[in-house]
Amino acid sequence: MDQPASFDQRPKFAHFKDQMRKLLAVPKARVDELVQQAKESSPRRNNPSAPGRKRVKRVKRAKQ
């Protein structure tokens, strides 16, 4: 007896995936514009102590 095709191999899923790809497509220029706007309006901008920032390791200097 033949095994049924896996879900992602079925023609209905291929059609669904193709339609969703068309629906969700956003031009790169628009994505770049949205990213730039988000960076400019971010509360983390110019704040090294903001949550989500990596801590800066301080280098200990040897005593002379």
C-alpha positions in Angstrom: 0.0 0.0 0.0 1.4 3.4 -0.9 2.2 5.9 1.8 0.2 9.2 1.5 2.3 12.2 0.6 3.5 14.3 3.5 1.6 17.4 4.2 4.1 19.8 2.7 4.2 17.8 -0.5 0.5 17.9 -1.3 -0.7 20.2 -4.1 -3.2 22.0 -1.9 -0.4 23.0 0.5 1.8 24.1 -2.4 -1.0 26.3 -3.7 -1.6 27.7 -0.1 2.1 28.5 0.3 2.2 30.2 -3.1 -0.8 32.4 -2.3 0.5 33.3 1.2 3.9 34.2 -0.3 2.2 36.7 -2.7 0.0 38.1 0.1 2.8 38.6 2.6 5.3 40.0 0.1 6.6 43.4 1.2 9.0 45.4 -1.0 12.5 45.7 0.4 12.3 49.5 0.2 9.3 49.5 2.4 10.9 47.2 4.9 14.0 49.4 5.0 11.8 52.5 5.6 10.0 50.8 8.5 13.2 49.6 10.1 14.7 53.2 9.9 11.5 54.7 11.4 11.7 52.1 14.2 15.3 52.9 14.9 14.7 56.6 15.1 11.7 56.3 17.4 13.3 53.7 19.7 13.5 54.5 23.4 16.8 52.5 23.4 18.5 55.0 21.0 21.6 56.5 22.5 21.0 54.8 25.8 23.7 52.2 26.6 21.9 51.2 29.8 18.6 50.3 28.0 17.2 46.8 28.4 18.4 44.4 25.7 21.8 46.0 25.3 24.9 43.9 25.8 26.9 44.9 28.8 30.3 46.5 28.0 33.1 44.6 29.7 35.4 46.9 31.5 39.1 46.1 31.2 41.0 46.1 34.5 44.3 47.7 34.1 47.3 46.3 35.9 48.8 48.4 38.6 52.2 49.8 37.8 
